[in-house]
C-alpha cells in the first residue's frame, strides 16, 4: 500500500495534478452553490412581484355591475349597435 502512494519518479507530477483537480472541483462547487442561491433569490423576487401584480389587478366589481353586462348600451353615432354597423363602401 505505501508503494501506491509513493508512485516513484512520477509522484512529482501526479500529486500536483490531483491537488489542482481537487481545487478546481471545489471551486466549481462553490460557484455553483452561489449561482443557485442567486437564482433562487431572483425567482422568489419575481414570484412575489407576480403575486403583487395579480392581486392589484383583481378588483372587486362595482355594485351596479352585473355578469353579462360588460358593454354599455350606447347606440350613439360611434357605436356598432343596431342599425349602425359599419359597411364597406361600394
N, C-alpha and C positions, 0 to 999 in steps of 0.2 A: 504493500500500500504506500509506503513512503516514496518508493520509486516513481509512482504515478504522479505525485505532486512535484517531484524534483525535475522531471522532464529533461534532464540532461542539458545539453547545449542550447535547446530550444526554449528553455524557460524564460530567457530574456525577451523573447518575442511573444510567447503565449500568454503569460500573466498580465502584461500591459494590455494586450488585446482583450482579455477577459474583463479587466478593470474598466477600460474605455467603453466596452459594450454595456457593462452594468451602469456606468454613469449616464450613458445615452438613454438607456431604457428607463432609468429612474427619472431623468429629465422629461422624457416624453410622457410618463405617467403623471407627473406634477402639472405639466402644461395641459394635459387632457382634463384633469380634475378642475383646474382653474377655468378652462373653457366651458366645461359642463356647468359649473356654478354660475358663470356669467350668463349662459343661455337660459338657465332655469330662472334667474332673476329677471331677464328680459321677458321671458314667457309669462311670468307672474305679473309683471307690469302691464303687458299687453292684454292679458286676461282681465285684469282689474279695470283697465281703460275700456274694454269692450263691454263689461258689465255696467259701468257707469253710463256709457253711451246708450246701452239698451234700456236702462231704467229711465234715462232722460227722455227717450223717445216715446215711452209708454205713458201717455197722458190719459187720465180718465175722461170719458165722453162728457160733453156738456149736458145739462138737464133736459134741453129741448131736442136733442138728437135721438133719432130712433133708428134701429137697424134697417137697412134697405133704403134709407133716405139720405144717401151720400151727396146727391147732386141737387142744387137749388132748382125750384120750379119757376125759372125765369124764361119767359117766351119773348124777350126783347129782340131787337134787330140783330144782335150779335150772337144769339143763341141758335142752336140747331134743333129747336123744338118743332112742334107740328106746324107744317106749312113753311118752315124756314130752312129746309135742308139745302145745302149747297149743291148747285147743279153745274155741270160742265158747260162752258159756252159753246154754242154750235155755230 
